[in-house]
Amino acid sequence: MATTPLLPKSTSPFVSNPLSLSSAHTHFIKPSFFNPLEHSHACTKRPTVQVHAKKKNPWLDPFDDGEDPEMEYGSMFADGKQEEDTRPPDAPNNPYGFLKFPMGFAVEIASLPLKIRGDVRRCCCMISGGVYENLLFFPAIQLIKDRYPGVLIDVIASARGKQTYELNKNVRWATVYDIDDDWPEPGDYTDMTGELKGRYYDMVLSTKVGGLGHAAFLFMTTARDRVSYIYPNVNAAGAGLLLSETFTAESINLSEGGYNMYQQMVDWLGRPSRTVPKQPVPPLRVSISRKLKQVVAEKYTNAGVEKGKYIVIYGIESDSKASMQSRGDTDSLLPIQVWADIADSIRGMKPVFVIPHEKERENVEEIVGEDASIVFITTPGQLAALINDSAGVIATNTAAVQLANAREKPSIALFCSELKGRLFVPNAEEKKCIVVSSKTGKLIDIEVEAVKQAMQIFDVSLALA
Amino acid sequence: MAEAIMSFTIIKPLGHSSLQSTKWDMLHPSSKSLEGSNKKRASLCKVNAFPDWPLTLMAVLVEHAEGQRDLITHKSIWHLSDKAIKNVYAFYMMFTCWGCLFFGATKDPYYDSEVYRGDGGDGTGHWFYEKQEDIEEAARAELWREELIEEIEQKVGGLQELEEAGRK
């Protein structure tokens, strides 16, 4: 029986004994006849499930009274997480190209775990917002990957947000479609509907705070789990009918929640099931490909700095769309004059000014000087690679702060208020991040002296290195 | 005109034999007058385009009068019923529409332009769309493998260190 690992363990008894195959049907419904021990086990587990069960939407199914207390689960597909890969191995000697199905493999029950255990084989995440919002969704993607081993995760994001997925190894396809657009091109809309339906997702997550229209879009994907945020006001009317799980956002702008803006969704994704404990939320991590590192290394070498001996300065005020701000914090860019003041006090390192648009180069050269190191970067991937090779980061509340935390680089984050700082960088000490916030609630009034004080974090990290 | 034809006695040809009788009429216009009486009489023959479909292609009217030459009216109008006319026009319209689309598309520079074909192809007439997405997907898969290899290397390195520490 070399092939048994492909099947759930409970199938092995009736694989060896074909006569008992007829009992397979009853096995997972009423196993108490066969296995009294398992029965008592299930009984002890049940209350924990009911505690976490949320109130069902009665409109979805008027005859659904929740989980049946008399229901007994056997061991088949009921316990633990899903299998990593359910595809049987290739059979190289088979002339017809069939796979090597193990003995007793029943195609009929292959899809049962999707029902019983709620397996997710394909998952689609629709992320609303730009780079920052997409970056903050990375922990959720990692959590899905951990909770449902072997899941294929696809992403639908806006054109800007999609670029973030250069940094994510867990995503299969990233498709550009702006779900924030309330009036999409009819052609685009129908095309995307058809494409999503054709991909046969088991779970569709959406972080757009949406109403009935967005719910209808999710409904048309025909996924089993359609999960979305809904409006906290009357505009959410009817959205729950078409969704299987809804989270009522605290405000219309989800990004105001800061780093934990997807807390409700993450809680639901990592919820404990019968025998699986609650899945912890992993920290934000990004991965940078070798090619990206090479490209960026060339860029900063041209700008005249060496690896590990520069400090990235990000957050220069510009009307470029590539400034990677959060939608929850609009006051998060500083004019170049302030940056020049801050950069003056950097000792032993070279500041590298990251400009989001080529037209800013002149301004920077004018104010900082002709010999300033300037790197033109618009994509989060390149910014991450630049931060990865740097000694530290000084940035306003942009994706640069999160990227520095993700690569565990020391950073100084400038915030317009202390509250925002706490929201966007929780546990700042653990992340080697110093939050400097403005006293007046406006970023422009930030004290440069405080930033200069904070700069010793780079010296400490240098001494350690 | 239709009333004029209808007023004559109409010889209804029997299905398949209609063409033959008409031929006979045309070849021997006076044959019918030989056996008839002196009175003036007339006969009409119709030819159907298809035996079972009422599409009259040709009508031959033979008017016979005593002591005179036979007056032969040879009509080759198509007599189409309303339904047949509708069918013809429907077909004409459908053909026109299809033709506009089909022949219009055969030589459209748009379909050979960079906008339409831009995503690539392998030069054999097989065009790949969404090539960009596939490239990105492959890049991410590569990233995943790189990280996995790094992790394994770290673990192996850690194990080796442990082993060395154990030996010492």
Interface residues (C-beta under 8 A of the other chain):
Chain A: Y165 E166 N168 K169 N170 V171 R172 W173 A174 T175 S287 S289 R290 K291
Chain B: E133 E136 E137 A139 R140 E142 L143 W144 E146 E147
